[in-house]
Structure formats: structure tokens, C-alpha cells
Amino acid sequence: MGLSDFFSNLMPTVYADEEPVEEPVEETTVVEEEVEEEEEEEEEPEDPKEAIFEECTQECSGLKKHLDECNERVENGSHENCIEEFFHFMHCADECAAPKIMAATK
């Protein structure tokens, strides 16, 4: 018994001339389609994060001003980066927004 005999006994040989066997397809009922349409029509609740975060960015306007000034310097050819200013601004905004977002999700 050779290696090819072993594999041919293990896995059946399939020929291209054979017609594929089609499995019967179950028809969906009208009730299932109506349920799917109702699920699609339901609107998702609005995410309050964007509005809360916008409010908090206004509370951190001093840090936002420093970040904007740094960005202007970089655009005018400065070789610095504004990572420190960005992190300070985001920290302030996150500290303000986190409790409000958590309270809104409850």
C-alpha cells in the first residue's frame, strides 16, 4: 500500500464532471421578514458623548488656546511638536467629560 493509496482511501476523489449537489433552501416566512424590517426601523439612541465633550472643551479654553498657538507655530515652520499641549488639553477635557458621560449612560 503506497502513500497515494493511503490518501485516496482517506479522502474521496472528486471529479469536475460531477454535478454539484444542491441542498434545499429554506424559504423565509413573511413574519420573519416583518420582524427584520421592524428591527431596522428602530433608531439608535443619540450618543451624548459629543455634546458633553464639546461643552468640556469650552471649559478648557485656556489649554485649547495654548494648543492652537503651538499648532500655528508648527505650521509657520517651527521644529517643535505640540504633544505636551495636546495631552494637557485632552486630560482637562477627559477629566471634565468622564463623570458626565458615565452619569448619562446609567
Secondary structure, 3 states (H helix, E strand, C coil): CCHHHHHHHHCCCCCCCCCCCCCCCCCCCHHHHHHHHHHHHCCCCCCCHHHHHHHHHHHCHHHHHHHHHHHHHHHCCCCCCCHHHHHHHHHHHHHHHHHHHHHHHC
